[in-house]
Amino acid sequence: MRPQPEVIHLGAHEWRIRPLTLAQVQAIEPILMATQDKTGNVAAAIAIVSIALSRDHASAAECLAEIEATASEIAAAMTIVLRLGGFIETRAGASDALGEVGADAIP
């Protein structure tokens, strides 16, 4: 089943993210491969979310690192992006609320 668009929240900002294109999936894959043995990599999470934002919210993608947000928020946003790209299975009837994804979820 194709994922539905979702909203990600970082600090006082929110954006609607559509399912990823194959080009976006391809751009994310090397980041995941490079960080698969590490935990707590906020830079990787920012890069992954930035790729998702780049299609519909280019200006937000460019200044993403300057947004005031917590590690939990970027981890939750990254989890949504990875789900929209098919890297994480969509759980039927489940949704990730802010704070439910711990910092250990960051690649």
N, C-alpha and C positions, 0 to 999 in steps of 0.2 A: 504494500500500500504506500502510495506517495505521501510524504509528510506534508502537513499543512504549514503555512507561514506561522512564525512565532514572534513574540516580542521579547527583546533582550533589554535589560535595565543595567545601567552603570551610573552610579551617583544619581544626579538629578535628570539624567537623560534616558530616553528609551527610543528604540527603533524597531520597526517591523522588518523581519528578515524572511525572505522567501527561501524555499528549498534551493540548494546550491546548484550551480551549473557544473558541468564536467571540468571546465577550466578551473573553477574555484576548488573543486575536490582535488584536482591534480596539484594545485598550488599548496594545499594544506598537507598533502601526503608526506613530502620530505620533512616538514616541520615535525610531524608526528614520529617519523622514523628516527630523526636526529635526537629526539627527546624521550624515546620509549623507555629508557632505563633510568630516567631522572624523575624526581618529584619536585613540586613546588616551583616550576619554571614559569614565572609570570610573563616574562618576555615572549615565550612561545604562545601563551594564551592570548596576549595582546595581538600577536601576529595573526593568529587564527581568526580572531574576531574581526580584525581589520580586513582580512580577505573577504569575509562575509559581508561587511559593510560597504566594501568598495563598489559593488554594482549599483546599489540604490542610494547610498549615503556616502559619496566619495569624500566630501569635506569632513565628515565625522571620522572616516577611516584615517585621514591624514593627521588628525590631531588627537587620536584615541589615547595615546600615552599621557596626554596633558589633562585628562579628565580625572577629577577627584572621585575615586572609587576604591572599594576594598578588594582584597585578594579573593574573598568569597564571592563577590559580585562578578569579577572577571572569570572565575572558575565556573560559575553558573552560566554565564553568557557563552563561554567556550563549550560547555556541555550541550547547550541548545544548538550551537553551530555544528558541532560534530554529529548530533542527531539529524539535523537537516541535511547533512552531507552523506548520511548513511554509514558513518564510522561507528555509531552507537545505535543499537536496535531501539526502535520506538516501543515503549511499553504501553500496552493497551490500557487506556483510562488513566495513565499516570502523567503527572506534570511535575517539573522541578520548580520549586519556589526558591526565592533568594535565600541563601543561607543553608539550604539542604545539601549542597555540594561542598565538601570540605576542601581545604587547600591541597590535600593529597590528591585531588582529582586533576590538578593542573599537571600536564605532562612534564 
